[in-house]
């Protein structure tokens, strides 16, 4: 691989011109990057699986927080466990939004505690604000 090929940004589909047409035939060959994929260069951070995985984990952390918060008011039997699972997955995948994932985990557990209290006290899983 030529040095110019490493420096030049890649476009979708790659550059199909021969190396002689690019003017790189007299340059020294540079070693392949150690942290790049084995099949060739990527199109930047958008192709990096770790970046995509982290974005997914960030989304899971936010979803866990929102579901845990909403679960305190309605459908805690479904939203609580969902918030716990999403928060655990986000933390395992190394989210940048660790605080939100931890809050989602805590709120999901709180949803399950509220459910357990309701089942114990009222012998029902339904509750409301009115009397």
ABEGO torsion letter per residue (X at the ends): XBAAAAABBBBBGEBABBAAAAGAAABBBBBBBAABBAAEBBAEAAABAAAAAAAAAAAAAAAAAAAAAAAAABGAAAAAAAAAAAAAAAAAAGBABAAAAAAAAAAAAAAAAAAAAAAAAAGBABBBABX
